[in-house]
Amino acid sequence: MVDLIRMTYGSSGGSGADALGMRPMQARVFEARAAQFILLKAPPASGKSRALMFVALDKLENQGVRKVIVAVPETSIGSSFASTDLTSNGFHRDWEVEDRWNLCVSGAENRSKAHKIRTFEAFMESDSLVIVCTHATFRFAFDALVRSRGVEAFDDCLVAVDEFHHVAASDDNRLGEILRRLLNREQAHVMAMTGSYFRGDSVPVLRPKDEAKFRSITYSYFEQLEGYEHLKSLGVSYAFYRGRYISAIKDVLDPNKKTIVHIPHRGSAEAFDDKHNEVGLIMNALGEHVGQEQETGFDLVRLHGSDRIVKIADLVDDGSDRAGVKTALQTEIRGPDGRRDDAADRDKVDIIVALGMAKEGFDWIWCEHALTIGYRNSLTEIVQIIGRATRDAPGKPHAQFTNLVAEPGVETTVVADAVNDMLKAVSGALLMEQVLAPNFKFYRREDGDVREPVHTDGEGRVNIGVQGLLEPPTERSRAIVENDMQDLVAKACQAMDRRVVGDDVAPEVATQMVLTEIVENSYENLTEDETEAIRQDLAARMNLIRAAKRDAEGDGGAADGGDAAAGDGDDPGVNMSLMNMVRRFINVRELDIDLIDSINPFREGFDVASRALDTPLLKTIQNAMVAQRIQMSEREALVLWPRIKRFREQEGREPNPHAEDPLEKRLAEALAYIRTKKAERARANADSQE
């Protein structure tokens, strides 16, 4: 396996609760409790449900809210919003949900739609304060209540929507339409929560004018992991298989690691059999199936060459036994003191096998390895899956995400598919590097600036000074840089193609030409200065960590006291604590926009991925990329012109079109293109004067 990303965090332990029992993210949200519309963007398993409880209780007591409606995508997630003891940790009131109003408790899925709607209507007529239901139940009940009482039935209610990325701004998204009605009426309160907020997957989650109404709170993966006590590092890797994925399972599935295995989507190229048979083959790869645990329904497998029995929770089987397996997974084992028994709870199960489940909202703190089989095109799905392994837990210093994919070029019949599959894997890893990074905010640093070149503000953003940076010149461009950069980063990662990873690609082609196109295609009617300011901010986000890693690799950066995470023979410098690495890099040299534009993050990611390929296969992929060579464009030629001039100054000659170096050949092609275009224009001018 190859680690495309390995992040090491400071492990400051700063995620402990305050006097009110709130962790740092929850306290930040509570400070915004007076806002009528709140949008919380925070990683999976960061405590969003409890943040909602604190805010909701305050709104019930102090802000005139009379009812709280919590809507979740599926019943299994509803357990996160069950009655919770808050007073023992310092808050003045507990979160209480009566059983009759919790429509996500065990067995609720067997109730009819009509029964749930009647229950919801009864709740709205009652004196009770809180109901928990699914998105679907809320949609149907909303329609029924509006028919009988009008939309004003929801006035002075707090509507909390968990996993908010299920909402979409398209007209055919019913939940999105309901939210817009509530926002436009401005009589209800809304709290939206999401662990993955990539609008670039399809249609926007919110229309810009609707999103502008929200008080937005962002809590990054970095802040979450930096504050953990136990989990110190996170790796994102992938491995290849030939033939069927089952042939490689025993190489990537370590029964000594608590693992969630996500088998391929049905209908995908990686799925090769009935889903139940695939689960059986995974078990056979580990050992001999010897029965089921009666109390839990977990499958028992004796490992090959050992007497050890591992417990496997099969969530792929959607028969009558699955409800019992889900309940067993969600039931925490407690000791005589009423607290979680860590050893017993950890030993409860070893491996979970899932299909379309155990992603968003699924809570298994002991998971240390998320193994996903097959490509996942959805950025949201990748982030949700990785989030399953990023809970802090005793005895869990490292978490790993592995994507097991078909070896490109071996099983595909079209050569271009080999390249595209390779780039999809790399682009997903590049995106996760951005997701796992701090929430950066860049500013123009002038000579004599007395501010610390790296400092963190009250919103958790890491402010970085960049010499020569063009700051956003208008309110619109400032809003884009402030709110939309995650989406632009996602689009940039998805834009990986032959233009940005070939041996003959200059870094400026990626950082200037391609990123400019992304900005221009995302927004209409931007001025040149607006476009360039947004592009520079985007390039800085994508290249800062890459530049710091390159610097650390160059001189063994762990010497400055940064943590080194052991494993897989990696250079300790690469594993230096992320913020130590960034601070050290910026303290050693001034960060300027020219340095940022000199790094091609796509190419460097591709080079790391290539380490897993044998030489003949890598050569096949490189040849395929050459065969897909795009024609020289005027835009690329203009981007390369400064580099051509530098080449002539440094080498005392022009680039050679027959050189062995692919980049020099490309520069020669650009020079020839420029000369041809110049001659064409000269002839056109001469013709026009005749």
C-alpha positions as CSV (number, residue, x, y, z in Angstrom):
1,M,0.0,0.0,0.0
2,V,1.1,3.6,-0.7
3,D,0.3,6.4,1.6
4,L,-0.7,9.3,-0.6
5,I,-1.2,11.4,2.5
6,R,0.1,10.9,6.1
7,M,-0.8,13.7,8.4
8,T,0.6,14.0,12.0
9,Y,-1.1,16.3,14.4
10,G,0.0,18.0,17.6
11,S,-2.3,16.0,19.9
12,S,-2.6,19.0,22.2
13,G,-5.4,17.3,24.1
14,G,-7.3,20.7,23.8
15,S,-10.6,19.1,23.0
16,G,-11.6,18.7,26.6
17,A,-14.9,20.1,27.9
18,D,-15.3,23.5,29.6
19,A,-17.3,24.3,32.7
20,L,-20.6,23.8,30.8
21,G,-19.5,20.4,29.4
22,M,-18.9,21.9,25.9
23,R,-16.0,20.9,23.7
24,P,-14.3,23.8,21.8
25,M,-16.5,23.4,18.7
26,Q,-19.7,23.2,20.8
27,A,-18.7,26.3,22.7
28,R,-18.1,28.2,19.4
29,V,-21.5,27.2,18.2
30,F,-23.1,28.2,21.5
31,E,-21.6,31.7,21.1
32,A,-23.7,32.0,18.0
33,R,-26.9,30.7,19.6
34,A,-28.8,34.0,19.2
35,A,-28.7,33.7,15.3
36,Q,-32.0,32.7,13.8
37,F,-30.4,30.6,11.1
38,I,-27.2,28.7,11.9
39,L,-25.1,26.6,9.5
40,L,-22.5,24.3,11.2
41,K,-19.8,22.7,9.0
42,A,-17.9,20.3,11.2
43,P,-16.3,16.8,10.6
44,P,-18.1,13.6,11.2
45,A,-18.1,12.5,14.9
46,S,-17.1,16.0,16.1
47,G,-20.1,16.4,18.4
48,K,-22.6,18.3,16.2
49,S,-25.5,16.5,17.9
50,R,-24.6,17.8,21.3
51,A,-23.9,21.3,19.9
52,L,-27.5,21.3,18.7
53,M,-28.7,20.3,22.1
54,F,-27.0,23.2,23.8
55,V,-28.4,25.7,21.3
56,A,-31.9,24.2,21.2
57,L,-32.2,24.3,25.0
58,D,-31.2,27.9,25.1
59,K,-33.7,28.8,22.3
60,L,-36.5,27.0,24.2
61,E,-35.7,28.9,27.4
62,N,-34.6,32.3,26.2
63,Q,-35.6,32.9,22.6
64,G,-39.3,32.2,22.3
65,V,-38.9,28.9,20.5
66,R,-41.7,26.5,21.5
67,K,-40.7,23.3,19.8
68,V,-37.6,21.6,18.4
69,I,-37.8,19.3,15.3
70,V,-34.7,17.2,14.6
71,A,-34.5,15.6,11.2
72,V,-31.9,13.0,10.3
73,P,-31.4,11.0,7.0
74,E,-32.0,7.5,8.5
75,T,-33.2,6.0,11.8
76,S,-29.8,4.7,12.9
77,I,-28.5,8.3,13.2
78,G,-31.4,9.3,15.4
79,S,-29.7,7.7,18.4
80,S,-27.3,10.6,18.5
81,F,-30.1,12.8,19.5
82,A,-31.7,10.6,22.2
83,S,-32.1,11.9,25.7
84,T,-28.7,13.0,27.1
85,D,-27.4,13.8,30.5
86,L,-25.9,17.3,30.3
87,T,-26.2,18.5,33.9
88,S,-23.6,16.1,35.3
89,N,-21.0,17.8,33.1
90,G,-22.0,21.4,34.1
91,F,-24.9,22.5,31.9
92,H,-28.0,23.6,33.7
93,R,-30.5,21.3,31.9
94,D,-30.7,17.9,30.4
95,W,-31.7,17.1,26.8
96,E,-34.9,15.0,27.0
97,V,-36.8,13.3,24.2
98,E,-39.8,11.3,25.2
99,D,-39.9,7.8,23.7
100,R,-43.2,8.4,21.9
101,W,-41.7,11.4,20.0
102,N,-38.5,9.6,19.0
103,L,-39.4,8.2,15.6
104,C,-35.9,6.7,15.1
105,V,-35.9,4.2,18.0
106,S,-35.5,0.5,17.3
107,G,-38.5,-0.7,15.5
108,A,-39.5,2.7,14.2
109,E,-38.7,1.6,10.6
110,N,-41.6,-0.9,10.8
111,R,-44.2,1.8,11.4
112,S,-46.2,3.0,8.4
113,K,-45.8,6.4,6.9
114,A,-49.3,7.3,7.9
115,H,-48.6,6.4,11.5
116,K,-45.5,8.5,11.6
117,I,-47.3,11.5,10.2
118,R,-50.1,11.2,12.7
119,T,-47.5,11.0,15.5
120,F,-45.8,14.1,14.2
121,E,-49.2,16.0,14.0
122,A,-50.0,14.9,17.6
123,F,-46.6,16.2,18.8
124,M,-47.3,19.6,17.2
125,E,-50.6,19.7,19.1
126,S,-49.0,18.6,22.4
127,D,-47.1,20.5,25.1
128,S,-44.0,18.4,24.4
129,L,-40.8,20.1,23.3
130,V,-38.7,17.8,21.1
131,I,-39.3,15.3,18.3
132,V,-36.7,13.3,16.4
133,C,-37.6,11.9,13.0
134,T,-36.1,11.1,9.5
135,H,-35.9,13.6,6.7
136,A,-38.6,11.6,4.9
137,T,-41.0,11.8,7.9
138,F,-40.4,15.5,8.2
139,R,-41.2,16.1,4.5
140,F,-44.4,14.2,4.6
141,A,-45.5,15.7,7.9
142,F,-44.7,19.2,6.7
143,D,-46.9,18.7,3.7
144,A,-49.8,17.4,5.9
145,L,-49.5,20.2,8.4
146,V,-49.3,22.9,5.7
147,R,-52.5,21.5,4.2
148,S,-54.4,21.6,7.4
149,R,-52.9,24.6,9.2
150,G,-50.7,26.5,6.8
151,V,-46.9,27.0,6.9
152,E,-47.4,29.1,10.0
153,A,-47.7,25.9,12.0
154,F,-43.9,25.9,12.1
155,D,-43.6,29.5,13.4
156,D,-41.4,29.8,16.5
157,C,-40.1,26.2,15.9
158,L,-36.4,25.3,15.6
159,V,-36.0,22.9,12.7
160,A,-32.6,21.1,12.9
161,V,-31.5,19.3,9.8
162,D,-28.6,16.8,10.3
163,E,-26.4,15.7,7.4
164,F,-27.5,18.9,5.6
165,H,-25.7,17.9,2.3
166,H,-28.8,15.8,1.5
167,V,-30.6,19.1,0.8
168,A,-30.2,20.6,-2.7
169,A,-31.1,23.9,-4.3
170,S,-32.7,22.2,-7.3
171,D,-36.5,22.7,-7.6
172,D,-37.1,18.9,-7.4
173,N,-35.5,18.6,-4.0
174,R,-38.4,18.6,-1.6
175,L,-36.4,19.1,1.6
176,G,-34.6,22.0,-0.1
177,E,-37.9,23.6,-1.1
178,I,-39.2,23.3,2.5
179,L,-36.1,24.9,3.9
180,R,-36.5,27.8,1.4
181,R,-40.1,28.3,2.5
182,L,-39.1,28.5,6.2
183,L,-36.2,30.8,5.4
184,N,-38.3,33.2,3.3
185,R,-41.1,33.4,6.0
186,E,-38.4,34.1,8.6
187,Q,-40.7,33.0,11.5
188,A,-38.9,29.7,12.3
189,H,-35.4,29.0,13.4
190,V,-33.2,26.7,11.4
191,M,-30.0,24.9,12.4
192,A,-28.3,23.0,9.6
193,M,-25.4,20.6,10.3
194,T,-23.1,18.8,7.9
195,G,-19.8,16.9,8.0
196,S,-19.2,17.4,4.3
197,Y,-20.2,20.5,2.5
198,F,-19.0,20.1,-1.1
199,R,-21.4,22.0,-3.3
200,G,-19.4,20.9,-6.4
201,D,-20.7,17.3,-6.3
202,S,-23.8,18.2,-8.3
203,V,-26.2,21.1,-7.6
204,P,-25.6,23.6,-4.8
205,V,-26.8,22.7,-1.3
206,L,-28.1,26.2,-0.9
207,R,-28.7,29.1,-3.3
208,P,-26.2,31.9,-2.5
209,K,-29.0,34.3,-1.4
210,D,-30.3,31.7,1.0
211,E,-26.9,30.8,2.3
212,A,-26.2,34.4,3.0
213,K,-29.0,34.4,5.7
214,F,-27.1,31.9,7.8
215,R,-24.6,32.5,10.6
216,S,-21.9,30.0,9.4
217,I,-19.6,28.2,11.9
218,T,-16.8,26.1,10.5
219,Y,-14.8,23.6,12.6
220,S,-12.1,21.9,10.5
221,Y,-10.9,18.4,10.6
222,F,-7.6,19.8,11.6
223,E,-9.0,21.5,14.7
224,Q,-10.7,18.3,15.7
225,L,-7.7,16.1,15.2
226,E,-5.2,18.6,16.7
227,G,-7.2,18.6,19.9
228,Y,-7.4,14.8,20.3
229,E,-5.7,13.1,23.3
230,H,-5.1,9.7,21.7
231,L,-5.3,9.8,17.9
232,K,-2.1,11.4,16.6
233,S,-1.9,10.6,12.8
234,L,-4.1,9.8,9.9
235,G,-3.1,8.1,6.6
236,V,-4.9,8.0,3.2
237,S,-3.6,5.2,1.0
238,Y,-4.7,2.9,-1.8
239,A,-3.7,-0.6,-3.0
240,F,-4.2,-2.4,-6.3
241,Y,-5.6,-5.8,-7.1
242,R,-5.6,-7.8,-10.3
243,G,-8.6,-9.9,-11.4
244,R,-11.2,-9.8,-8.5
245,Y,-10.7,-7.7,-5.4
246,I,-11.1,-10.8,-3.2
247,S,-7.7,-11.9,-4.3
248,A,-6.1,-9.0,-2.5
249,I,-8.3,-8.9,0.6
250,K,-6.0,-10.8,2.9
251,D,-3.2,-8.4,2.0
252,V,-5.1,-5.3,3.0
253,L,-7.5,-6.5,5.7
254,D,-5.6,-6.9,8.9
255,P,-7.8,-8.7,11.5
256,N,-5.7,-7.1,14.3
257,K,-7.1,-3.7,13.3
258,K,-10.7,-2.6,14.0
259,T,-11.9,-2.2,10.4
260,I,-15.0,-1.2,8.5
261,V,-15.1,-2.8,5.0
262,H,-17.2,-1.0,2.4
263,I,-17.8,-3.5,-0.5
264,P,-18.4,-2.1,-4.0
265,H,-21.7,-0.6,-5.1
266,R,-23.8,-3.1,-6.9
267,G,-23.5,-2.6,-10.7
268,S,-20.0,-1.2,-10.4
269,A,-17.1,-2.9,-12.3
270,E,-15.6,-4.1,-9.0
271,A,-18.7,-6.0,-7.9
272,F,-18.4,-9.6,-9.3
273,D,-21.0,-11.7,-7.4
274,D,-24.1,-11.6,-5.3
275,K,-23.5,-9.3,-2.3
276,H,-24.0,-12.1,0.2
277,N,-21.5,-14.3,-1.6
278,E,-18.9,-11.5,-1.6
279,V,-19.3,-11.1,2.2
280,G,-18.8,-14.9,2.5
281,L,-15.7,-14.8,0.4
282,I,-14.2,-12.0,2.6
283,M,-14.8,-14.2,5.6
284,N,-13.3,-17.2,3.9
285,A,-10.2,-15.1,3.1
286,L,-9.7,-14.6,6.8
287,G,-10.5,-18.0,8.1
288,E,-13.3,-20.6,8.8
289,H,-16.8,-19.5,9.6
290,V,-17.7,-21.3,12.9
291,G,-21.2,-19.8,13.7
292,Q,-22.9,-16.7,15.0
293,E,-22.8,-15.1,18.4
294,Q,-26.4,-15.6,19.8
295,E,-26.7,-12.3,21.7
296,T,-25.5,-10.0,18.9
297,G,-25.9,-11.9,15.6
298,F,-22.2,-11.3,14.8
299,D,-20.5,-13.9,12.6
300,L,-17.6,-15.8,14.2
301,V,-14.6,-16.6,12.1
302,R,-11.5,-18.6,13.2
303,L,-8.5,-17.1,11.6
304,H,-6.3,-19.3,9.3
305,G,-3.5,-20.9,11.3
306,S,-4.7,-19.6,14.6
307,D,-7.2,-20.4,17.4
308,R,-8.3,-16.8,17.5
309,I,-12.0,-16.0,16.8
310,V,-12.8,-12.7,15.2
311,K,-16.3,-11.2,15.4
312,I,-17.7,-9.7,12.1
313,A,-20.9,-7.6,11.9
314,D,-22.6,-8.2,8.6
315,L,-24.6,-5.1,7.6
316,V,-24.8,-6.2,4.0
317,D,-27.4,-8.8,4.9
318,D,-30.7,-6.9,4.9
319,G,-32.7,-9.7,6.4
320,S,-34.6,-9.8,9.6
321,D,-31.4,-10.3,11.7
322,R,-29.8,-7.0,10.6
323,A,-31.9,-4.9,13.1
324,G,-30.4,-7.0,16.0
325,V,-26.8,-6.6,14.6
326,K,-27.3,-2.8,14.3
327,T,-28.7,-2.6,17.9
328,A,-25.7,-4.6,19.2
329,L,-23.3,-2.3,17.4
330,Q,-25.0,0.8,18.8
331,T,-25.2,-0.5,22.4
332,E,-22.3,0.6,24.5
333,I,-20.9,-1.9,27.0
334,R,-20.8,-0.3,30.4
335,G,-19.1,-1.3,33.7
336,P,-20.6,-1.4,37.2
337,D,-20.0,2.4,37.6
338,G,-22.3,3.1,34.6
339,R,-19.4,4.3,32.5
340,R,-18.2,2.7,29.2
341,D,-16.0,-0.3,29.8
342,D,-13.3,0.5,27.2
343,A,-11.7,-3.0,27.1
344,A,-15.1,-4.8,26.8
345,D,-16.6,-2.3,24.3
346,R,-13.5,-2.5,22.1
347,D,-13.6,-6.3,22.1
348,K,-17.3,-6.4,21.2
349,V,-16.6,-6.6,17.5
350,D,-13.6,-6.7,15.2
351,I,-14.8,-6.1,11.6
352,I,-17.9,-4.5,10.1
353,V,-18.8,-5.3,6.5
354,A,-21.2,-2.8,4.9
355,L,-22.8,-1.8,1.7
356,G,-24.3,1.7,1.6
357,M,-24.3,1.8,5.4
358,A,-21.9,2.6,8.2
359,K,-21.0,6.0,6.7
360,E,-22.7,9.2,7.8
361,G,-23.7,9.4,11.4
362,F,-22.4,5.9,12.2
363,D,-20.5,5.9,15.5
364,W,-17.9,3.2,16.3
365,I,-15.1,5.0,18.1
366,W,-12.7,2.0,17.9
367,C,-12.6,1.9,14.1
368,E,-8.9,2.4,13.1
369,H,-9.1,1.3,9.5
370,A,-11.7,2.2,6.8
371,L,-11.2,-0.1,3.9
372,T,-13.2,0.9,0.8
373,I,-13.3,-1.3,-2.3
374,G,-13.7,0.4,-5.6
375,Y,-13.6,4.0,-6.7
376,R,-16.0,6.4,-5.1
377,N,-16.8,9.4,-7.4
378,S,-18.7,11.3,-4.6
379,L,-16.4,13.6,-2.6
380,T,-19.0,13.6,0.2
381,E,-19.0,9.8,0.4
382,I,-15.2,9.7,0.7
383,V,-15.2,12.3,3.5
384,Q,-18.0,10.5,5.3
385,I,-16.2,7.1,5.1
386,I,-12.9,8.5,6.4
387,G,-14.8,10.2,9.2
388,R,-15.8,6.7,10.5
389,A,-12.1,6.2,11.6
390,T,-11.4,9.6,13.0
391,R,-12.9,9.3,16.5
392,D,-10.5,9.7,19.4
393,A,-10.3,6.5,21.5
394,P,-7.8,5.1,24.0
395,G,-5.2,2.8,22.4
396,K,-5.7,4.3,19.0
397,P,-2.8,6.4,17.9
398,H,-3.3,6.1,14.1
399,A,-6.2,5.9,11.8
400,Q,-6.1,4.7,8.1
401,F,-8.3,5.0,5.0
402,T,-7.4,2.5,2.3
403,N,-9.0,2.4,-1.2
404,L,-8.6,-1.0,-2.9
405,V,-8.9,-0.4,-6.6
406,A,-8.3,-2.4,-9.8
407,E,-4.8,-2.0,-11.1
408,P,-5.1,0.5,-13.9
409,G,-4.4,-0.8,-17.4
410,V,-4.6,-4.4,-16.5
411,E,-8.3,-5.1,-16.5
412,T,-9.4,-2.2,-18.7
413,T,-9.7,-2.5,-22.4
414,V,-9.4,1.2,-23.3
415,V,-6.0,2.6,-22.5
416,A,-7.5,6.0,-21.6
417,D,-9.4,4.4,-18.8
418,A,-6.1,3.4,-17.2
419,V,-5.1,7.0,-17.0
420,N,-8.5,8.3,-15.8
421,D,-8.7,5.7,-13.1
422,M,-5.3,6.6,-11.8
423,L,-6.1,10.3,-11.8
424,K,-9.4,9.7,-9.9
425,A,-7.5,8.0,-7.1
426,V,-4.9,10.8,-6.9
427,S,-7.5,13.5,-7.1
428,G,-9.4,11.9,-4.2
429,A,-6.3,11.9,-2.1
430,L,-5.4,15.5,-3.0
431,L,-8.9,16.5,-1.9
432,M,-8.5,14.7,1.5
433,E,-5.2,16.5,2.0
434,Q,-7.1,19.8,1.8
435,V,-10.0,18.5,4.0
436,L,-7.5,17.5,6.7
437,A,-5.6,20.8,6.6
438,P,-6.3,23.8,8.8
439,N,-8.8,26.4,7.6
440,F,-6.3,28.8,6.0
441,K,-6.8,32.5,5.5
442,F,-4.2,34.3,3.4
443,Y,-3.3,38.0,3.5
444,R,-0.9,40.2,1.6
445,R,2.3,40.6,3.6
446,E,4.2,43.8,3.0
447,D,7.8,44.7,4.0
448,G,7.9,45.7,7.7
449,D,4.7,43.9,8.5
450,V,4.8,43.3,12.3
451,R,2.2,40.6,12.4
452,E,3.3,37.0,13.1
453,P,3.5,35.4,9.6
454,V,1.5,32.5,11.0
455,H,-1.2,33.1,13.6
456,T,-4.6,31.7,14.5
457,D,-7.7,33.9,15.0
458,G,-10.8,33.4,17.2
459,E,-12.6,31.5,14.5
460,G,-9.9,28.8,14.3
461,R,-8.5,30.0,11.0
462,V,-4.8,29.9,10.5
463,N,-3.7,33.3,9.0
464,I,-0.8,33.1,6.6
465,G,1.1,36.1,5.2
466,V,2.1,35.8,1.5
467,Q,4.3,38.3,-0.3
468,G,3.0,39.6,-3.6
469,L,-0.5,38.2,-3.0
470,L,-3.3,40.0,-4.7
471,E,-6.1,40.4,-2.1
472,P,-9.7,40.3,-3.3
473,P,-10.5,43.8,-4.6
474,T,-14.3,43.7,-4.3
475,E,-17.0,42.6,-1.8
476,R,-18.0,39.8,-4.2
477,S,-14.5,38.4,-4.6
478,R,-14.0,38.6,-0.8
479,A,-17.2,36.6,-0.2
480,I,-16.0,34.0,-2.7
481,V,-12.6,33.6,-0.9
482,E,-14.4,33.6,2.5
483,N,-17.1,31.1,1.7
484,D,-16.5,29.1,-1.5
485,M,-12.9,27.9,-1.4
486,Q,-13.8,24.4,-0.3
487,D,-16.0,24.0,-3.4
488,L,-13.3,25.5,-5.7
489,V,-10.7,23.1,-4.2
490,A,-13.0,20.2,-4.9
491,K,-13.5,21.4,-8.5
492,A,-9.7,21.7,-8.9
493,C,-9.0,18.2,-7.6
494,Q,-11.7,16.9,-10.0
495,A,-10.0,18.7,-12.9
496,M,-7.0,16.5,-12.9
497,D,-6.2,15.4,-16.5
498,R,-3.4,15.1,-19.0
499,R,-2.8,18.8,-18.9
500,V,-1.6,18.8,-15.3
501,V,0.4,15.6,-14.7
502,G,2.4,14.9,-17.8
503,D,6.2,15.0,-17.7
504,D,6.1,18.0,-20.1
505,V,3.7,20.1,-18.0
506,A,5.2,23.2,-16.4
507,P,3.8,24.0,-12.9
508,E,2.4,27.3,-14.1
509,V,0.1,25.5,-16.5
510,A,-1.6,23.9,-13.5
511,T,-1.5,26.8,-11.0
512,Q,-2.2,29.6,-13.5
513,M,-4.0,28.4,-16.5
514,V,-6.1,25.5,-15.1
515,L,-7.0,27.2,-11.9
516,T,-7.9,30.4,-13.7
517,E,-10.3,28.3,-16.0
518,I,-11.9,26.8,-12.9
519,V,-12.6,30.2,-11.4
520,E,-13.9,31.7,-14.6
521,N,-16.2,28.7,-15.2
522,S,-17.6,28.9,-11.7
523,Y,-18.5,32.6,-11.7
524,E,-19.8,34.9,-14.4
525,N,-18.7,38.5,-15.0
526,L,-15.6,38.6,-12.7
527,T,-13.0,41.2,-13.5
528,E,-9.4,40.2,-14.2
529,D,-8.3,41.3,-10.8
530,E,-11.1,39.5,-9.1
531,T,-10.3,36.3,-11.0
532,E,-6.6,36.5,-10.3
533,A,-7.1,37.2,-6.6
534,I,-9.4,34.2,-6.2
535,R,-6.9,32.1,-8.3
536,Q,-4.0,33.0,-6.1
537,D,-5.9,32.1,-2.9
538,L,-6.8,28.8,-4.4
539,A,-3.2,28.1,-5.5
540,A,-2.0,29.0,-2.0
541,R,-4.4,26.6,-0.4
542,M,-3.4,23.7,-2.6
543,N,0.3,24.3,-2.4
544,L,1.2,25.5,1.1
545,I,1.3,22.1,2.7
546,R,3.0,20.6,-0.4
547,A,5.7,23.3,-0.2
548,A,6.2,22.7,3.6
549,K,6.4,19.0,3.0
550,R,8.9,19.4,0.3
551,D,11.0,21.6,2.6
552,A,10.8,19.1,5.4
553,E,11.8,16.2,3.1
554,G,14.8,18.2,1.9
555,D,16.5,18.5,5.3
556,G,14.8,16.0,7.7
557,G,12.5,18.5,9.2
558,A,11.8,16.6,12.4
559,A,14.9,18.1,13.9
560,D,12.9,21.0,15.2
561,G,11.0,18.8,17.6
562,G,7.9,18.0,15.6
563,D,6.2,14.7,16.3
564,A,7.3,11.8,14.1
565,A,4.7,9.1,13.4
566,A,6.2,5.7,12.9
567,G,5.1,3.5,10.2
568,D,5.7,2.2,6.7
569,G,9.3,3.4,6.5
570,D,8.3,7.0,5.8
571,D,10.8,9.8,6.2
572,P,10.3,11.2,9.7
573,G,10.5,14.7,8.3
574,V,7.3,14.1,6.3
575,N,5.5,13.0,9.6
576,M,6.3,16.2,11.5
577,S,3.3,17.7,13.2
578,L,1.4,19.5,10.5
579,M,1.4,23.0,12.1
580,N,5.0,22.6,13.3
581,M,5.9,21.8,9.7
582,V,4.0,24.8,8.2
583,R,5.3,27.2,10.9
584,R,8.9,26.1,10.5
585,F,8.7,26.4,6.7
586,I,7.4,30.0,6.8
587,N,9.8,31.0,9.5
588,V,12.7,29.8,7.5
589,R,11.7,31.6,4.3
590,E,9.2,34.2,3.1
591,L,6.2,32.7,1.4
592,D,5.5,34.5,-1.9
593,I,3.2,34.0,-4.8
594,D,6.0,33.0,-7.2
595,L,6.9,30.1,-4.9
596,I,3.3,29.0,-4.7
597,D,3.0,29.1,-8.5
598,S,6.1,27.0,-8.9
599,I,4.6,23.9,-7.4
600,N,2.3,21.5,-9.3
601,P,0.3,19.7,-6.6
602,F,-1.3,17.3,-9.2
603,R,2.1,16.1,-10.5
604,E,3.5,15.5,-7.1
605,G,0.5,13.5,-6.1
606,F,0.8,11.5,-9.3
607,D,4.5,10.8,-8.5
608,V,3.6,9.4,-5.1
609,A,0.9,7.2,-6.5
610,S,3.3,5.9,-9.1
611,R,5.5,4.3,-6.5
612,A,2.9,1.5,-6.2
613,L,3.2,0.6,-9.9
614,D,5.8,-1.7,-11.5
615,T,7.9,-0.1,-14.3
616,P,6.2,-1.7,-17.3
617,L,2.7,-0.6,-16.1
618,L,3.9,2.9,-15.2
619,K,5.4,3.1,-18.7
620,T,2.1,2.0,-20.3
621,I,0.2,4.8,-18.4
622,Q,2.8,7.4,-19.3
623,N,2.6,6.4,-23.0
624,A,-1.2,6.6,-22.8
625,M,-0.9,10.1,-21.5
626,V,1.4,11.1,-24.3
627,A,-1.0,9.6,-26.8
628,Q,-3.7,11.9,-25.3
629,R,-1.5,15.0,-25.8
630,I,-3.6,18.0,-26.3
631,Q,-2.7,20.6,-28.9
632,M,-0.9,23.7,-27.8
633,S,-3.4,26.5,-27.0
634,E,-2.7,30.2,-27.0
635,R,-3.4,30.3,-23.3
636,E,-0.8,27.7,-22.5
637,A,1.7,29.3,-24.7
638,L,1.3,32.6,-23.0
639,V,1.6,31.0,-19.6
640,L,4.8,29.3,-20.7
641,W,6.4,32.4,-22.2
642,P,8.0,33.7,-19.0
643,R,9.5,30.2,-18.5
644,I,10.8,30.2,-22.1
645,K,12.6,33.5,-21.5
646,R,14.1,32.2,-18.2
647,F,15.3,29.1,-20.1
648,R,17.1,31.2,-22.7
649,E,18.7,33.4,-20.0
650,Q,19.9,30.4,-18.0
651,E,20.9,28.1,-20.8
652,G,22.1,30.6,-23.4
653,R,20.0,28.9,-26.1
654,E,16.4,28.2,-27.1
655,P,14.6,25.1,-25.9
656,N,15.2,22.1,-28.3
657,P,12.1,20.4,-29.8
658,H,14.1,17.2,-29.9
659,A,15.4,17.3,-26.3
660,E,15.0,14.2,-24.1
661,D,13.5,16.3,-21.4
662,P,9.7,16.4,-22.1
663,L,9.3,19.8,-20.5
664,E,12.0,21.4,-22.7
665,K,10.2,19.9,-25.7
666,R,7.0,21.4,-24.6
667,L,8.6,24.8,-24.2
668,A,10.0,24.5,-27.7
669,E,6.5,23.7,-29.0
670,A,5.1,26.7,-27.2
671,L,7.9,28.9,-28.7
672,A,7.1,27.6,-32.2
673,Y,3.4,28.2,-31.6
674,I,4.0,31.8,-30.5
675,R,6.2,32.5,-33.5
676,T,3.6,30.9,-35.9
677,K,0.8,33.0,-34.4
678,K,3.0,36.1,-34.6
679,A,3.7,35.5,-38.2
680,E,0.0,34.9,-39.0
681,R,-0.9,38.2,-37.4
682,A,1.8,40.0,-39.2
683,R,0.5,38.7,-42.5
684,A,-3.0,39.6,-41.6
685,N,-2.0,43.2,-40.8
686,A,-0.1,43.4,-44.1
687,D,-3.1,42.2,-46.0
688,S,-5.4,44.7,-44.3
689,Q,-3.1,47.5,-45.3
690,E,-3.2,46.7,-49.0
